[in-house]
Amino acid sequence: MNKVNVASTLTDKDRAEIDKAMPMWKMVWRQFKGHRLAVAGAVVIIFFMLIAIFANQIESITGLDPNAQNVANRYVAPFTSTQAGPDIRETEIEKFINANPEAADKIQKALVEKGLVTVPEIDSIYEVGAKEIPEAIGVFKSLDIPETKELLKTFSSFDTFHLFGTDELGRDVFIRLVYGTRVSMGVGVLVAIASAFIGLLIGSIAGYYGGWIDTVLMRVTDSLLSLPTIPVLIVMAAIDFTKLPVLNAIVSTQNESVFKMVIILCIFSWMTVARLVRGNILSLREREFILAARTIGAKDSTIIVRHMFPNVIAPILVSITLGVGESILFEAALSFLGLGIMPPTPSWGNMLNNAQELIYQAPFLAILPGILILMTTISFNYLGDGLQDALDPNSVRR
């Protein structure tokens, strides 16, 4: 029999089609780019992720403290500048004096020499600091000595610009929204990933082995689906996690409410993923490549991890993206009810809760976190839709 050279039998049209062939990831990317709303959602999500990651850097650049209170400037409108109260100024001046005693002594002597104060004691700095901020800054600049450099920085921090105004305690809304992004996005992503992992594990075992294992795991899943969320949440909120031996090392009083929220949402979020994975595994376990793997003596763990998991990655990714939006919405709802993230830790939900009685007096306190929750949830939903279309083999355009 003569051997046929396959390459020599190809026509120019066939070669052109081969040259245009793309790997799978390129086809998926091209398909995803065609979903404009999904791309827009991905851009919004990346933007919020960057804000959450660089929250500390944003605080350093702006000089704003999310927990700094200024009750003399409550409910300030957006795009407004405020000045620190006399108590805050006195406290900061005292910190400067305690940290720089030699510089404070030289400033005091310079004030006396120029006749700007009459008391030759350290309290003269307090006397100047009691004046209006621009006037006090002018006095210290007129001394023309290097020791006033740090003190002038302190006085410059007393004048604060509030991009989104202040809340009921005079705290800056912008920086609290930034840190609220870290908390809400962090809880949503962590819960979605943990739920996907738990659901993947339970659904794979139930679908692959079947029988009494499937029955037990699915009945547990059904039981958790039937539990009322709010009563269980109230019981969980009453538990002091810091007194539990296992959790005492990783839970502190500052992050206890966040840790509780993650656990609660994980408990009520993995069941849908488990059912989804179980359905896919049930259809896969009788396929030819699974039977071939069994025939050559592959272990069950190898079959599940290396042959079944890759075939359920697509629905799992979609489930994770949709789960993040649901978790953020769920966290916001629970925090709004006062059962989620506890103040002073900022989250979009508890910021809404704090603003519910001020909707007419300061509507921006409720509008801003509400818009962020809406944008994030919709963005994750569109991202999930785009991934579902891009990863579906039946919809991929070659």
C-alpha positions as CSV (number, residue, x, y, z in Angstrom):
1,M,0.0,0.0,0.0
2,N,1.4,3.4,-1.0
3,K,1.7,5.9,1.9
4,V,-0.2,9.1,1.2
5,N,1.4,12.4,2.2
6,V,-1.5,14.2,3.9
7,A,0.1,17.6,3.6
8,S,0.3,17.2,-0.2
9,T,-3.4,16.5,-0.4
10,L,-4.5,19.7,1.3
11,T,-5.8,22.5,-0.9
12,D,-5.0,26.1,-0.5
13,K,-8.4,26.7,1.1
14,D,-7.7,23.9,3.7
15,R,-4.4,25.5,4.5
16,A,-6.0,28.9,5.0
17,E,-8.5,27.4,7.3
18,I,-5.8,25.7,9.4
19,D,-3.8,29.0,9.5
20,K,-7.0,30.7,10.9
21,A,-7.6,28.1,13.6
22,M,-7.3,29.5,17.1
23,P,-6.6,27.8,20.5
24,M,-9.6,27.5,22.8
25,W,-8.7,30.3,25.1
26,K,-8.6,32.7,22.1
27,M,-12.0,31.6,21.0
28,V,-13.4,32.1,24.5
29,W,-11.8,35.5,24.8
30,R,-13.2,36.6,21.4
31,Q,-16.6,35.3,22.4
32,F,-16.4,37.1,25.7
33,K,-15.4,40.4,24.1
34,G,-18.5,40.2,22.0
35,H,-20.6,40.6,25.1
36,R,-20.2,44.3,25.7
37,L,-22.1,44.4,29.0
38,A,-19.9,41.6,30.4
39,V,-16.8,43.5,29.4
40,A,-18.1,46.7,31.1
41,G,-19.0,44.6,34.2
42,A,-15.4,43.2,34.3
43,V,-14.0,46.7,34.1
44,V,-16.1,47.9,37.0
45,I,-15.2,44.8,39.0
46,I,-11.5,45.3,38.4
47,F,-11.8,49.0,39.4
48,F,-13.5,48.1,42.7
49,M,-10.9,45.4,43.3
50,L,-8.1,47.9,42.9
51,I,-9.8,50.2,45.3
52,A,-10.1,47.4,47.8
53,I,-6.5,46.3,47.4
54,F,-5.0,49.8,47.6
55,A,-7.3,51.2,50.4
56,N,-4.4,51.9,52.7
57,Q,-2.5,53.7,50.0
58,I,-5.6,55.9,49.3
59,E,-5.8,56.7,53.0
60,S,-2.1,57.7,53.0
61,I,-2.5,59.9,49.9
62,T,-5.7,61.7,51.0
63,G,-4.7,61.9,54.7
64,L,-8.2,60.8,55.7
65,D,-9.0,58.5,58.6
66,P,-12.2,56.4,58.2
67,N,-12.7,56.4,62.0
68,A,-11.8,60.1,62.7
69,Q,-14.8,61.9,64.1
70,N,-15.6,65.6,63.9
71,V,-19.0,66.0,65.5
72,A,-18.9,69.8,64.8
73,N,-19.1,69.0,61.1
74,R,-21.8,66.4,60.7
75,Y,-23.9,65.9,57.6
76,V,-21.6,68.1,55.5
77,A,-22.6,68.2,51.9
78,P,-20.3,66.7,49.2
79,F,-17.4,68.8,47.8
80,T,-17.1,70.7,51.1
81,S,-14.0,71.6,53.2
82,T,-14.2,71.5,57.0
83,Q,-11.8,72.5,59.8
84,A,-11.0,70.5,62.8
85,G,-12.5,71.5,66.1
86,P,-10.5,73.1,69.0
87,D,-10.4,69.8,70.9
88,I,-8.8,67.9,67.9
89,R,-6.3,70.7,67.4
90,E,-5.3,70.7,71.0
91,T,-4.9,67.0,71.0
92,E,-2.7,67.0,67.9
93,I,-0.6,69.9,69.2
94,E,0.0,68.0,72.5
95,K,1.1,64.9,70.5
96,F,3.6,67.1,68.6
97,I,4.9,68.6,71.8
98,N,5.3,65.2,73.4
99,A,7.0,63.8,70.3
100,N,9.3,66.8,69.7
101,P,10.0,68.5,73.0
102,E,13.2,70.3,71.8
103,A,11.5,71.6,68.6
104,A,8.5,72.8,70.7
105,D,10.8,74.6,73.1
106,K,12.5,76.5,70.2
107,I,9.1,77.4,68.7
108,Q,8.0,78.7,72.1
109,K,11.1,80.8,72.5
110,A,10.7,82.2,69.0
111,L,7.1,83.2,69.7
112,V,8.2,85.1,72.8
113,E,11.1,86.8,71.1
114,K,8.9,88.1,68.3
115,G,6.3,89.3,70.8
116,L,3.6,87.0,69.3
117,V,2.7,85.6,72.8
118,T,3.2,87.0,76.3
119,V,3.5,83.7,78.2
120,P,7.1,82.3,78.1
121,E,5.9,78.7,78.6
122,I,5.1,75.8,76.4
123,D,1.4,76.7,76.6
124,S,2.1,79.5,74.2
125,I,1.9,77.0,71.4
126,Y,-1.6,76.1,72.5
127,E,-2.4,79.9,72.6
128,V,-1.5,80.3,68.9
129,G,-3.2,77.0,68.0
130,A,-6.5,78.3,69.5
131,K,-6.6,80.9,66.6
132,E,-8.2,80.2,63.3
133,I,-6.2,77.7,61.2
134,P,-5.1,80.1,58.4
135,E,-4.1,82.7,61.1
136,A,-2.2,80.2,63.1
137,I,-0.3,78.9,60.0
138,G,0.6,82.4,59.1
139,V,2.0,83.0,62.6
140,F,4.2,79.8,62.6
141,K,5.4,80.6,59.0
142,S,6.5,84.1,60.2
143,L,8.9,82.5,62.7
144,D,11.0,81.2,59.7
145,I,12.7,78.4,61.7
146,P,13.0,74.8,60.5
147,E,11.4,73.4,63.7
148,T,8.0,74.6,62.5
149,K,8.0,72.3,59.5
150,E,6.4,69.3,61.2
151,L,4.0,71.6,63.1
152,L,2.8,73.2,59.9
153,K,2.1,69.7,58.5
154,T,0.0,69.1,61.5
155,F,-2.0,72.3,61.0
156,S,-2.4,71.7,57.3
157,S,-4.2,68.4,58.2
158,F,-6.8,70.3,60.1
159,D,-8.3,71.6,56.9
160,T,-10.0,68.6,55.2
161,F,-11.8,68.3,51.9
162,H,-14.8,65.9,51.9
163,L,-15.5,64.6,48.4
164,F,-18.7,62.9,49.4
165,G,-19.4,64.8,52.6
166,T,-19.5,63.5,56.2
167,D,-21.8,61.1,58.1
168,E,-23.7,61.4,61.4
169,L,-20.4,61.4,63.4
170,G,-18.5,63.8,61.1
171,R,-16.5,60.9,59.5
172,D,-15.5,61.3,55.9
173,V,-17.9,59.3,53.7
174,F,-15.4,58.8,50.8
175,I,-12.7,57.0,52.8
176,R,-15.4,54.9,54.5
177,L,-16.8,53.9,51.2
178,V,-13.2,52.9,50.1
179,Y,-12.8,50.6,53.2
180,G,-16.4,49.5,52.8
181,T,-15.4,48.3,49.3
182,R,-12.6,46.2,50.8
183,V,-15.0,44.6,53.3
184,S,-18.0,44.0,51.0
185,M,-15.9,42.8,48.1
186,G,-13.7,40.7,50.3
187,V,-16.6,39.0,51.9
188,G,-18.3,38.4,48.6
189,V,-15.3,37.0,46.8
190,L,-14.2,34.9,49.8
191,V,-17.7,33.4,50.3
192,A,-18.1,32.7,46.6
193,I,-14.7,30.9,46.3
194,A,-15.3,28.9,49.6
195,S,-18.8,28.0,48.6
196,A,-17.7,26.9,45.1
197,F,-14.9,24.7,46.7
198,I,-17.4,23.1,49.2
199,G,-20.0,22.6,46.6
200,L,-17.5,21.1,44.1
201,L,-16.3,18.6,46.7
202,I,-19.7,17.5,47.9
203,G,-21.3,17.5,44.5
204,S,-18.5,15.5,42.9
205,I,-18.6,12.8,45.7
206,A,-22.3,12.6,45.6
207,G,-22.5,12.4,41.8
208,Y,-19.7,10.0,41.3
209,Y,-20.4,7.4,43.9
210,G,-24.2,7.6,44.0
211,G,-26.1,5.2,46.3
212,W,-26.4,5.9,50.0
213,I,-23.5,8.5,49.8
214,D,-25.5,10.5,47.3
215,T,-28.7,10.2,49.4
216,V,-27.0,11.3,52.6
217,L,-25.2,14.3,51.0
218,M,-28.2,15.5,49.1
219,R,-30.5,15.2,52.1
220,V,-28.1,17.3,54.1
221,T,-28.1,19.8,51.2
222,D,-31.9,19.9,51.2
223,S,-32.0,20.3,55.0
224,L,-29.7,23.4,54.8
225,L,-31.8,24.8,52.0
226,S,-34.9,24.5,54.1
227,L,-33.4,26.3,57.2
228,P,-34.7,29.8,57.9
229,T,-31.8,32.2,57.5
230,I,-32.6,35.0,60.0
231,P,-33.2,32.7,63.1
232,V,-29.9,30.8,62.4
233,L,-28.2,34.2,61.8
234,I,-29.3,35.5,65.2
235,V,-28.0,32.3,66.9
236,M,-24.7,32.6,65.1
237,A,-24.4,36.3,66.1
238,A,-24.8,35.3,69.7
239,I,-21.7,33.1,69.7
240,D,-18.5,34.6,70.9
241,F,-16.0,33.2,68.4
242,T,-13.0,34.6,70.4
243,K,-13.8,32.1,73.2
244,L,-13.7,29.1,70.9
245,P,-10.3,27.3,71.2
246,V,-9.9,26.6,67.5
247,L,-10.9,30.1,66.3
248,N,-9.4,32.1,69.1
249,A,-6.0,32.4,67.3
250,I,-7.5,33.9,64.1
251,V,-10.4,35.8,65.4
252,S,-10.1,39.1,67.2
253,T,-12.8,41.5,68.4
254,Q,-12.2,43.8,65.4
255,N,-12.8,41.2,62.7
256,E,-15.2,38.9,64.6
257,S,-18.3,40.3,62.8
258,V,-16.6,39.9,59.4
259,F,-15.5,36.3,60.3
260,K,-19.1,35.5,61.4
261,M,-20.5,36.9,58.2
262,V,-18.2,34.8,56.0
263,I,-19.1,31.6,57.9
264,I,-22.8,32.3,57.8
265,L,-22.8,33.0,54.1
266,C,-20.7,30.0,53.4
267,I,-23.2,27.8,55.2
268,F,-26.1,29.1,53.1
269,S,-24.3,29.4,49.7
270,W,-22.7,26.1,48.7
271,M,-25.9,24.0,48.2
272,T,-26.7,25.4,44.7
273,V,-23.1,24.7,43.5
274,A,-23.3,21.2,44.9
275,R,-26.5,20.4,43.0
276,L,-25.1,21.9,39.8
277,V,-21.8,19.9,40.1
278,R,-23.7,16.7,41.0
279,G,-25.9,17.0,37.9
280,N,-22.8,17.4,35.6
281,I,-21.0,14.5,37.3
282,L,-24.0,12.2,36.9
283,S,-23.9,12.9,33.1
284,L,-20.1,12.5,32.9
285,R,-19.6,9.3,34.9
286,E,-21.1,7.1,32.1
287,R,-19.1,8.8,29.3
288,E,-16.6,6.8,27.3
289,F,-13.5,8.5,28.5
290,I,-14.5,7.9,32.2
291,L,-15.1,4.2,31.4
292,A,-11.7,4.1,29.7
293,A,-10.0,5.6,32.7
294,R,-11.6,2.9,34.9
295,T,-10.5,0.2,32.5
296,I,-6.9,1.1,32.8
297,G,-7.1,1.1,36.6
298,A,-7.2,4.8,37.4
299,K,-8.1,5.6,41.0
300,D,-11.4,7.3,41.8
301,S,-9.6,10.4,43.1
302,T,-7.7,10.6,39.8
303,I,-10.8,10.3,37.7
304,I,-12.6,12.9,39.7
305,V,-9.8,15.4,39.8
306,R,-8.2,15.0,36.4
307,H,-11.1,14.0,34.2
308,M,-14.3,15.3,35.8
309,F,-13.2,18.6,37.4
310,P,-12.0,20.1,34.1
311,N,-15.5,19.4,32.6
312,V,-17.3,21.3,35.4
313,I,-15.0,24.3,35.5
314,A,-17.1,26.3,33.2
315,P,-20.3,26.2,35.2
316,I,-18.3,26.6,38.4
317,L,-16.8,29.9,37.1
318,V,-20.2,31.2,36.2
319,S,-21.5,30.1,39.6
320,I,-18.6,32.0,41.4
321,T,-19.2,35.2,39.5
322,L,-23.0,35.1,40.2
323,G,-22.3,34.0,43.8
324,V,-20.1,37.0,44.5
325,G,-22.9,39.4,43.6
326,E,-25.4,37.4,45.7
327,S,-23.0,37.4,48.7
328,I,-22.5,41.1,48.5
329,L,-26.2,41.7,48.3
330,F,-26.8,39.3,51.2
331,E,-24.1,40.9,53.3
332,A,-25.6,44.3,52.6
333,A,-29.1,43.2,53.5
334,L,-27.9,41.6,56.8
335,S,-25.8,44.6,57.7
336,F,-28.7,46.8,56.9
337,L,-30.7,44.9,59.5
338,G,-27.9,45.3,62.0
339,L,-27.0,41.6,61.9
340,G,-24.0,41.7,59.7
341,I,-20.7,43.7,59.8
342,M,-20.7,45.7,63.0
343,P,-19.5,49.3,63.3
344,P,-17.0,50.9,63.4
345,T,-15.9,48.6,60.6
346,P,-17.4,50.2,57.5
347,S,-19.3,48.2,54.9
348,W,-21.8,49.3,52.3
349,G,-24.6,47.5,54.2
350,N,-24.1,49.1,57.6
351,M,-23.5,52.5,56.0
352,L,-27.0,52.1,54.5
353,N,-28.3,51.0,58.0
354,N,-26.8,54.1,59.6
355,A,-28.3,56.4,56.9
356,Q,-31.9,55.0,57.0
357,E,-33.0,57.6,59.6
358,L,-31.3,60.4,57.7
359,I,-32.7,59.9,54.2
360,Y,-34.3,63.3,54.1
361,Q,-31.6,65.2,56.1
362,A,-28.6,63.7,54.2
363,P,-29.8,61.6,51.3
364,F,-26.3,61.2,49.9
365,L,-25.4,58.9,52.9
366,A,-27.9,56.3,51.5
367,I,-27.6,57.0,47.8
368,L,-23.8,56.5,47.5
369,P,-23.5,53.0,49.1
370,G,-26.7,51.9,47.4
371,I,-25.3,52.9,44.0
372,L,-22.1,50.9,44.7
373,I,-24.1,47.8,45.7
374,L,-26.2,48.1,42.6
375,M,-23.2,48.6,40.3
376,T,-21.2,45.7,41.8
377,T,-24.1,43.2,41.8
378,I,-25.1,44.1,38.2
379,S,-21.5,43.9,37.0
380,F,-21.0,40.4,38.5
381,N,-24.3,39.2,37.0
382,Y,-23.3,40.5,33.5
383,L,-19.8,39.0,34.0
384,G,-21.4,35.6,34.8
385,D,-23.6,35.9,31.7
386,G,-20.6,36.7,29.5
387,L,-18.6,33.8,30.9
388,Q,-21.5,31.4,30.4
389,D,-21.8,32.4,26.7
390,A,-18.1,32.4,26.2
391,L,-17.5,29.0,27.8
392,D,-20.5,27.2,26.2
393,P,-19.1,25.0,23.4
394,N,-22.4,25.3,21.5
395,S,-22.1,29.0,21.3
396,V,-18.4,29.4,20.4
397,R,-18.0,30.8,16.9
398,R,-14.9,29.2,15.3
